Each structure stands twice: as structure tokens, then as C-alpha cells.
């Protein structure tokens, strides 16, 4: 009996029941409304029903919630965890391996499009497919005779000897400036700072449609140090 | 006070001129009294509203239609009722110069159409109007929300979404279910686990 009921639940569209009268509002409106709530409100809404749970666990939502608060930011592999950690709402974030629930019978073009923009790869947009001729060390005469106005050519290995090739790697920069706090861009009127090492960790883990950038307001003052 | 234009009663004074035959889509829409451009919006129940063209531009949907040359005759909006459209038109008029959408308009600046439309911060009067605007029952707020979504009007969306969020804020799980007639489709085990996971939200 229970199995039958479960099967039935999985097959049908769960949106109307799980949203009640809110079913009258399209998903983008529901998201816009939830966006305006406090983390506690969102947490309680997630316990209301399955579709609410889905809407309340969207990473873009938690990114917005997180960036609403000023102060230092340390990314914890997801915006929800980051927010809870920053707001000291969940004490043992790293220990809790909160297993996300999944539900059948709910489809949202709006959520899918947003997800797609976050995870789609840009690899196919790479210009160099390897079919361009590459030349290392080319003389002006050779360039004029064989390429100029005739066909494209890629000049390679020009920067190999530049010191920056070795000193401006992420690893080196983290070693030197890991603890330096930078101002982050984007979406927030609040002053939010990120240590460089935390930003690097964010860079490698994030899947944000509109990712954060760091800015150094005192760049010109520090420039000397970087170049040496 | 509101922005430096013809004042609160302007929409009443505006008179629609008969559309001249053979107007090309690129010609500016109708001119109302005082040289202001006017378009006519028609609700699903056949009510017509004259709207200052620049006010209508607060809606991206209307702006696209106007730019495509659909602003000459009455523009049918079959999914909006007369009462909803009346409220929306009034909000557009009160939100003249509101930076929530005026910044965006500057980008579409053409032929100096918006030159007397300097963005300005909402005044206390506008904020009071906004509060009054959403002091409606739940179903009426839903209608306004859907109108905002269909019209893609940032100011209207802001006001209505804020009101909806205010309504939900601080509600308990049971209150949300009750208020929206939501079915709790969790198993008791799922719900218990979720409440434990979200302990921080119940403190």
C-alpha cells in the first residue's frame, strides 16, 4: 500500500500541491520573493514542502543572502554553507554532511536555465583549434614574405623568459599574499573582503553565473613589491 | 514632491488624438495635450487607460511593444483586468523618475525623449504611496505580482515582491502551510530530518 502510494507520488506533478495557492505565481516570482527573506525565514520555508525545499536551496539565492552581510568572507564550497558559517547559524558546517533531498515530479524551466548558465562549459568557444600555424622566432623578412596579408600565424614562446611567468603563478601569489584581504566586487552595497587564499579556493570551487572578483584599491602603492 | 512635469492630474488631461492613416512604425506615438506622448492600454475586460508614454516605458514589455511600433492604437493586455491595470497605471505615474528603472531608460535614450526625466530618489510621498498600494488582500497582491512579472516592470516588481516577502517573514512552518493552503508532502521522517538540519532557523 505504502509502495503504491509512493509510486503515485513520484509520477504526478508535485508543484500544485506543494505550493498551494502559491502555484499561481511563476517560479521567477517565487524566487524573487524568497530572495528578500532572511536566512532564518528561508530555512523554515525549506521545511514547509518539497517544492519549497527546492526553491530554498538554490545556490544563487544563498549567494544573494550571503552578500547582504558586510565583513570578511571565507567560501565554504557552497553559498548556503558559507552563509550559515558567516552568520554563525550552523556551528559544525564542515562536519555536517547534509545530504540534499531530491524530489521527482518537479520541473522548472527557470531554474534549469539558471543552472545551465552556471554549469555550461565555455570550452567550445576556444578560438585556437590547433589548426593555426605556430611560429617561434620569426624574422621580419619571413613574416612579410609568407604571412603578412596572406594567412594568420601564432607567434609563440615570446614570454618564456619573463620573470612573471614564474613569480605570478597562483601558487606563488598565494604564498606571498595569501593573508592579504581584498575587497570583493558585485551585487552588494556592503563592504565585503576576502583573503587572497580564500579567493583562490573560491575560484576553483565556484559555479556562479556572475562570479565575484577581487579588487585592490591600494594596488599602485603595492605595485613595487609585486614587481620585485 | 513628484518630478517636475505636468503634475498629478496629467493623465486625466491627456487627450488621445486619432491615429493618422499611414503612420510608419518608426514615427513617435500619439501626442497628448501639452505635447506629451500618450499611449492607450486596454485591459482584458475592455477598459481603456491613457498613459503617458514615458510612464509606460517603466515596463520592459510595453517598451518593447512601443519600440516595435505597436503603440499607435490601443494596446490589448488580455491577461490584466481593469482594476489591476488601473492600479498599475497609477503606480507608473507616481514612480516617474524612480531610479529603479530610470537608469535603465537612460540607456535607451533616443532623440532626447527622456531629457526631462532625471532619475530621483523616491520621496516620502512615493514611499507612502507604495505602502498603500500593496495594502490589499492576498489574492489582489497575487494579481499585482503577476502583472508585474508580465509587464517586467522593476519598480512594480520591487514593491509587490517586498510586500509578499513581508507577509511570509517570521511565519512558522505551519502558518505558511495554512496561509497558502500548501500540502505538506514530506514523510514524517523527512520532515523530522529537515527540521533538525535547519535547527538554526527555529531558534
Interface residues (C-beta under 8 A of the other chain):
Chain A: X9 X14 X17 X18 X19 X20 X21 X22 X24 X25 X26 X28 X29 X32 X33 X34 X35 X36 X37 X38 X39 X40 X41 X42 X43 X44 X45 X46 X47 X48 X49 X50 X52 X53 X84 X89 X90 X96 X98 X101
Chain B: X138 X142 X145 X146 X148 X149 X157 X161 X162 X164 X165 X168 X169 X170 X171 X172 X173 X176 X177 X180 X181 X182 X183 X184 X185 X186 X190 X191 X194 X195 X197 X198 X199 X200 X201 X202 X203
